[in-house]
Amino acid sequence: MTESTPFQRAQAAMDAAHAEDPKREATEGDGERPAELLYAQRMSDWLARVAPEASEPLQLAVRAQHLRRWEVPRDDYPRDRPGYLAWRRDLGRRQAALAETIVREAGYDEAAVEHVGALIRKENLKRDADTQALEDTACLVFMAHYFSDFAREHDDDKLVRIVAKTWRKMSPRGHELASALTLPEREREIVARALSA
């Protein structure tokens, strides 16, 4: 029997947690799958394009982005901008702590554990290459897989503001990959408006 590596153990533990997500999402060919497990796999797939030489801590941080997210509902916070920011901040801290425990138990040293946590909390965005790669990956996954559904729930002006903010968080590599996405007509027009604003 082949001995598993710390990376394999950590990713398997994260995926087992993702698989407990009660929300299911339909996929082409695979039927319904746990939504957060599908999200995690999409994150890993996009990271391979953003940063093909990504370190193991970066790969694990990307995989853990939404770790047990469903346990902290958005509706537990006020439905305003401060409430949204507090929810995001609390989620980041919680997901970082959960991921750090998994990574530590998988056999990584404390430097790797701390690096994974810092990445999930998005520390030093724009100054740290790994944090920026994670941010680019999250933005690309949103645009490629979730933007169209999100767009159906919001008016164009709000979407233009959101895309403009998203674009500002991305690196030139992220912009290059986002520009190559095939989006529906309305979403293409929103992106064009956001970039010309």
Secondary structure, DSSP 4 states (H G I P E B T S, - for coil): -PPPPHHHHHHHHHHHHHTT-S-EEEETTTEEEEHHHHHHHHHHHHHHHH-TT--HHHHHHHHTTTTTGGGS-GGGS-SSHHHHHHHHHHHHHHHHHHHHHHHHHHT--HHHHHHHHHHHTTTTTTT-HHHHHHHHHHHHHIIIIIHHHHHTTS-HHHHHHHHHHHHHHS-HHHHHHHHT----HHHHHHHHHHHH-
